[in-house]
Amino acid sequence: MRRTSKIAAVGLVVALALTGCGRSDTGTSKPGSGTSAAADNTICKDAKGDTKVGLAFDVGGVGDQSFNDSAYAGLKKAVSELGVACTTGEATDGEAESAREDRLRTMADAGMNPIVAVGFAYSEAVDKVSGDYPDVNFAVIDGFDPTGDAANDNVAYLGFAENEGSFLVGAAAGLKTKTNKVGFVGGVHMDLIKKFEAGFTQGVKAVNPKAKVLVGYIQESDLKGFGDPDGGKQVANGQLDRGADVIYHAAGGSGAGVFAAVTEAGKGQWAIGVDSDQYLTAPDDQKAHILTSMLKRVDVATFDMIKSVVDGAPLKSYSTFDLKADGVGYSTSGGFVDDIKAQLDQWAEKIKAGTIKVKTKP
Amino acid sequence: MNNMAAAAWSRKIGQALLAPLIALLVAMVVTSLVIMLAGASVGDFLSVLLRAPSNRNWVNIANQSVLLFLSALAASIGFRMNLFNIGVEGQYTLASYVAALVAGLAIFPGKLNILVAIVIAMVVGGIWAGIAGVLKVTRGVSEVISTIMLNAIAITMVGYLLNTYGQQYGQGRRTKPLSADSMFVGWVPFDARDGAIWTLGLLAVLAGVGISFLINRTRFGFDLRATGMNEAAAVASGVKVKQMVVISMVLSGAIAGLIWLPALFNGAAYYGPPFQRGLGFAGIAVALLGRNRPIGIAFGAVLFAWLNEQANPLGLLVGISPSVVQITQGVVVLAVVVAYEVVRRWATAREQKALRATLDKAAAASTDNDAKAVAS
């Protein structure tokens, strides 16, 4: 009896360890098995230069086909165009706050400058570490100064106007829907993702006041909502059942499930990608269903930060990458939005000119 | 006679150490194979994992060991009586949130605030675990199922409350931060930049000693162990098993409530993005590794903390994902259970052999005597 229950316990633990710890690997269809164990540092292996860039990834790392990959694309561009050397480090799911700090300190001790931290989760760690390395320039993508005390002179907080980009894909959804019902699938019900929802809803209503937006989130606070394709599929299926025919996801790796659900629902159903141009990385059968993607140009922000340091005038304090700065936008791969491109660009002009204010809260 | 007892004692310790060592070795071999398959260098991996920790690494290892120890201790209480409290994760999430919330309100002044928060965390964790205990004894619901479900409820509920009532804070939410006089500064063994050892690490020591005493030296502990070993026999000898189930679940949850408090009162100051998730599941693994004994758990916690901390810069230094260390941790837990069983059987076999040899000798001697008696 004791032994069987012990074996049962071990089985459970293994199952939990796999679900609990392995989240970083779920949801991303990584090309080749090697990438998950050996981080793809190919770009940094041969890169040489006077400026050494440290790039600290969020959970998921290279290969998430979304957020982290976008930052990596910016680094690649910097290596080829600016001639910089680099190292990268990756976060593990559920890691201690001290682990993030240690990653940044290790980079700073190794002479990296600038150090770009990818993801808002690094905000606290950068705040603690930056004071000890006044000569090193830090940047946090989506970050902010948590203390709000004397601003850190050597930290740049690179934010995005995701609401503006979401407005444009919302307009696309509003124009394309035949059922007058569109869906929004958020990964985690947090303020950052609500910003996507707010812009999207406003965009839909702007072009199609009759349309209804069905909103669903995968998780309330658990960050696994960004790496849970099954959860994404469930929420998307619910919306499809209620008549939605265009679904926008802001759910990172969970988006794969949204694409799958829409593809299974068949012809005339659309999905809208996020962060990167997801048409380019989707499997062939799903491509015909990816209307467009909301581009969040993390690569632009990463590249700009590195360039500013190379040029000797490092970015500081808050910068917002909005439509005007080409920090957000929409993709046209696949050609599905070609017929409405003129309309979308008109809306974009209005936002750039400030005649339309896009909400940040739903 | 004394010598023999000492020899038996040292043999026992040797056996206790042998199994974890074998398990660790197996885990390293498996991890190495995975790394080789992925096309990376095993030498690089080992050199990073076994390098001398820097000052700040030592501090982090110590602090993380404390959290893992508390988590494993919480899980071990249930395990000792065959109760699988898988809900440590939810219990400490909810308890940490409520404790941070109440402490942030600063109803009590200064350090008294901390004391109150500790009590509240234990009560919340205890109640949350107690639900599973009550369900088990009244409705026969398996505690494995109910605690897993309670995890999901606790995590979602905390998320909802934080999103709805939390303080706006960058792109996220948090509870109201503690005032500086309700925080500890900790003990700084090296430079300030290397970090401080958390003051509430003392909680781990107190809880470890307390639970150890409770289980080994009290009537309650005896009942608990007896129930774990043979429930029918325990019932027959008058142990109130239902009562025991509820009490040990509550106790387990109360300890779970403490898990994140050392971090809260030394570095974090609020519940929000810096909250460390996943400790509840890691604790189950550490408890199994430590055979549910506080001393064993302490070693297991240090081992896991060491692996986590040392693996962190793997990506930076040698281009291997730090996630591979989770393979090491997973295999070590699997292997240790097998290794204990193998060592136990081997030891039993050896004992039997020794006994048989002695008996044979005695038998031979007696037949000898018999023969002599017949001859004369």
Interface residues (C-beta under 8 A of the other chain):
Chain A: R2 R3 S5 K6 I7 A8 A9 V10 L12 V13 V14 L16 A17 L18 G20 C21 G22 S24 D25 S33 G34 S36 A37 A38 A39 N41 C44 K45 G54 G61 T87 T88 G89 E90 T92 D93 G94 E95 A96 E97 S98 A99 D102 R103 R105 T106 M107 A110 F120 A121 S123 E124 D132 D142 G143 F144 P146 H189 M190 D191 L192 Q219 E220 S221 D222 L223
Chain B: V34 I35 L37 A38 G39 A40 R56 N57 N60 N63 Q64 L67 F79 N82 F84 I86 E89 V144 I155 T156 V158 G159 Y160 L162 N163 Q168 Y169 G170 Q171 G172 R173 R193 G195 G228 M229 A263 G267 A268 P273 P274 Q276 R277 G278 L279 F281 A282 I284 A285 L288 N308 E309 N312 P313 G315 L316 L317 G319 I320 S321 P322 S323 V324 Q326 Q329 G330 V333 L334 V337 E341
